[in-house]
Amino acid sequence: MDVGEMNRAAYDRVATQWGAARSGFYGREEQYLELLLGGLPAGAHVLDAGCGTGWPMAGAVLARGFRVTGVDQSRELLALARRRFPEDGPGAPRWVLSSLEDYPFDEPAAAIICWDTLFHIPRERHPLLLQRMAACLEQGGRLMLTMGGSAHPAFTDEMFGQTFFYDSHTPTETAHMLRGLGFTMLLEEFMNQPDTANGGRDKGRYAMVAQKS
């Protein structure tokens, strides 16, 4: 089983538990979202790349009057998203079953959220994915994403009794890639500090909001 299939199957198995655990914003997530969406006109298109259950990120974007496309490879997570936010009526979201590697990024977006998603994909695929997101973004559009917070090899870890794959460039490396794609960094900070120096499991988690110049 490849790592994409590993994560897809694992999220399908824990969808209900994950949905219950992800009950609201963590840390300063809502402030990051406000920075991402600030100044966008009502009805602007926001792509949630790795949307999960649609909560809280896509739900908050919809509540602010924006149009949402949510993409995720877990059928069960998307089923929860559709149950909470049906795909009918004015302003309804569109939910797409796809891995990010296979998603065409063919509809222009004013903003892209890639939250707790990129680090589930082998790092050698990150440059092309970031390039495709940059091409999809409208001029002046913004990207909000997380990555691992320290240098480490790819690894697996367990959540709700299931095994998940993780891999990431460092924040410095990711920021360098984004600047090379024409982004200006608006926000860069740790959400979780790594504790590997003390023998802990946490590799760290880092947040960025960047604007396409």
C-alpha positions as CSV (number, residue, x, y, z in Angstrom):
1,M,0.0,0.0,0.0
2,D,1.4,3.4,-1.0
3,V,1.4,6.3,1.5
4,G,-1.5,8.0,-0.1
5,E,-3.7,5.0,0.1
6,M,-2.5,4.5,3.7
7,N,-3.7,7.9,4.8
8,R,-6.9,7.7,2.7
9,A,-7.8,4.3,4.3
10,A,-6.9,5.5,7.8
11,Y,-9.0,8.7,7.6
12,D,-11.9,6.8,6.2
13,R,-11.7,4.5,9.3
14,V,-11.5,7.3,11.9
15,A,-13.7,9.9,10.1
16,T,-16.3,10.0,12.9
17,Q,-13.7,10.2,15.7
18,W,-11.7,12.9,13.8
19,G,-14.9,14.9,13.1
20,A,-15.8,14.8,16.8
21,A,-12.2,15.8,17.9
22,R,-12.0,18.7,15.4
23,S,-14.7,20.6,17.1
24,G,-13.4,24.1,16.7
25,F,-10.4,26.4,16.0
26,Y,-7.0,25.6,17.5
27,G,-4.7,28.4,18.8
28,R,-4.7,31.3,16.4
29,E,-6.3,29.6,13.5
30,E,-9.2,32.0,13.3
31,Q,-6.8,34.9,13.1
32,Y,-4.9,33.3,10.3
33,L,-8.1,32.8,8.4
34,E,-9.0,36.5,8.9
35,L,-5.7,37.4,7.4
36,L,-6.2,35.1,4.5
37,L,-9.7,36.4,3.7
38,G,-9.2,40.1,4.5
39,G,-10.3,42.4,1.7
40,L,-11.8,39.7,-0.5
41,P,-15.1,40.6,-2.2
42,A,-18.3,38.7,-1.2
43,G,-18.7,35.6,-3.3
44,A,-15.0,35.2,-4.0
45,H,-13.9,31.6,-4.6
46,V,-11.8,29.9,-1.9
47,L,-10.3,26.5,-2.4
48,D,-9.9,24.3,0.7
49,A,-7.2,21.8,-0.4
50,G,-7.5,18.9,2.1
51,C,-10.9,20.1,3.6
52,G,-11.6,17.0,5.7
53,T,-15.1,17.3,7.2
54,G,-15.3,21.0,6.2
55,W,-15.2,22.1,9.8
56,P,-14.1,24.5,11.1
57,M,-12.2,26.0,8.1
58,A,-14.6,25.7,5.2
59,G,-17.6,26.4,7.5
60,A,-16.1,29.6,8.6
61,V,-15.3,30.7,5.0
62,L,-18.9,29.9,4.0
63,A,-20.3,31.9,6.9
64,R,-18.3,34.9,5.7
65,G,-20.1,34.8,2.3
66,F,-17.5,33.2,0.1
67,R,-17.8,30.4,-2.4
68,V,-16.0,27.2,-1.3
69,T,-14.6,24.2,-3.2
70,G,-13.4,21.6,-0.8
71,V,-11.1,18.8,-2.0
72,D,-10.2,15.7,0.0
73,Q,-9.3,12.1,-0.8
74,S,-11.3,10.6,2.1
75,R,-14.8,9.6,1.0
76,E,-15.9,9.3,4.7
77,L,-14.7,12.8,5.7
78,L,-16.4,14.3,2.6
79,A,-19.6,12.5,3.6
80,L,-19.5,14.3,6.9
81,A,-18.8,17.6,5.1
82,R,-21.8,17.1,2.8
83,R,-24.0,16.2,5.7
84,R,-23.1,19.5,7.5
85,F,-22.9,21.7,4.4
86,P,-25.1,20.2,1.6
87,E,-24.3,20.9,-2.0
88,D,-27.5,22.6,-2.9
89,G,-29.0,26.1,-2.7
90,P,-27.4,29.6,-3.2
91,G,-23.9,29.8,-1.9
92,A,-23.6,26.0,-1.4
93,P,-20.1,24.5,-1.3
94,R,-18.8,22.0,-3.9
95,W,-17.1,18.9,-2.4
96,V,-14.6,17.0,-4.6
97,L,-13.3,13.5,-3.9
98,S,-9.6,13.6,-5.1
99,S,-6.1,13.5,-3.8
100,L,-4.2,16.8,-4.1
101,E,-1.7,15.1,-6.4
102,D,-4.6,14.3,-8.9
103,Y,-6.6,17.5,-8.5
104,P,-6.3,19.7,-11.6
105,F,-6.3,23.1,-9.8
106,D,-8.2,24.3,-12.9
107,E,-10.5,26.9,-11.4
108,P,-9.0,30.3,-10.3
109,A,-9.2,31.0,-6.6
110,A,-8.9,34.2,-4.6
111,A,-7.5,32.2,-1.6
112,I,-6.3,28.7,-0.9
113,I,-6.3,26.8,2.4
114,C,-3.9,23.8,2.6
115,W,-4.2,23.0,6.3
116,D,-2.7,20.0,8.0
117,T,-2.5,18.4,4.6
118,L,0.8,18.9,2.9
119,F,2.7,17.0,5.5
120,H,0.7,13.8,4.6
121,I,2.3,13.9,1.2
122,P,6.0,12.9,0.4
123,R,8.1,16.0,0.4
124,E,9.5,15.5,-3.1
125,R,6.0,16.2,-4.4
126,H,5.6,19.5,-2.5
127,P,7.4,21.8,-5.0
128,L,5.0,20.8,-7.9
129,L,1.9,21.0,-5.6
130,L,2.9,24.5,-4.5
131,Q,3.6,25.5,-8.1
132,R,0.1,24.3,-9.1
133,M,-1.5,26.2,-6.2
134,A,0.4,29.4,-7.2
135,A,-0.8,29.0,-10.8
136,C,-4.4,28.6,-9.6
137,L,-4.3,31.7,-7.4
138,E,-5.5,35.0,-8.8
139,Q,-3.1,37.9,-8.7
140,G,-2.9,39.1,-5.1
141,G,-4.5,35.9,-3.8
142,R,-3.4,34.4,-0.6
143,L,-2.3,30.9,0.5
144,M,-2.7,29.6,4.1
145,L,-0.8,26.4,4.9
146,T,0.9,24.3,7.6
147,M,4.0,22.2,7.5
148,G,6.2,20.3,9.9
149,G,8.2,22.4,12.2
150,S,11.6,20.7,12.2
151,A,14.1,18.8,10.0
152,H,13.4,15.0,10.1
153,P,13.0,12.0,7.8
154,A,9.6,10.8,6.7
155,F,7.8,8.8,9.4
156,T,4.6,7.1,10.5
157,D,2.6,7.7,13.6
158,E,-0.7,6.6,15.1
159,M,-3.9,8.5,15.6
160,F,-7.1,6.8,16.9
161,G,-5.4,3.5,16.5
162,Q,-4.6,4.0,12.8
163,T,-1.3,4.5,11.1
164,F,-0.6,7.8,9.1
165,F,2.3,8.9,7.0
166,Y,4.0,12.2,7.5
167,D,6.7,14.1,5.7
168,S,7.7,17.8,5.4
169,H,10.3,20.3,4.3
170,T,11.4,22.6,7.1
171,P,9.6,26.0,7.4
172,T,12.7,27.7,6.0
173,E,12.8,25.5,2.9
174,T,9.0,25.9,2.3
175,A,9.2,29.7,2.7
176,H,12.1,29.7,0.2
177,M,10.0,27.7,-2.3
178,L,7.1,30.1,-1.9
179,R,9.3,33.2,-2.4
180,G,10.6,31.5,-5.6
181,L,7.0,31.3,-6.8
182,G,6.4,35.0,-6.3
183,F,4.9,35.0,-2.9
184,T,5.4,37.5,-0.1
185,M,5.2,36.1,3.4
186,L,2.5,37.8,5.6
187,L,2.7,35.5,8.6
188,E,5.1,32.8,9.7
189,E,5.0,31.2,13.2
190,F,5.0,28.0,15.2
191,M,1.7,26.5,16.2
192,N,3.4,23.6,18.1
193,Q,7.1,23.8,19.0
194,P,9.0,20.6,18.3
195,D,10.1,18.7,21.4
196,T,12.3,16.0,19.7
197,A,15.4,17.3,21.6
198,N,13.8,16.0,24.8
199,G,12.9,12.7,23.3
200,G,9.3,13.7,22.5
201,R,7.2,12.7,19.5
202,D,6.2,16.2,18.4
203,K,8.1,17.2,15.2
204,G,6.4,20.6,15.4
205,R,3.8,22.4,13.3
206,Y,4.3,25.7,11.5
207,A,1.8,28.1,10.0
208,M,2.2,30.4,7.0
209,V,0.1,32.9,5.2
210,A,1.6,34.2,1.9
211,Q,0.4,36.5,-0.8
212,K,0.9,36.0,-4.5
213,S,2.7,39.2,-5.8
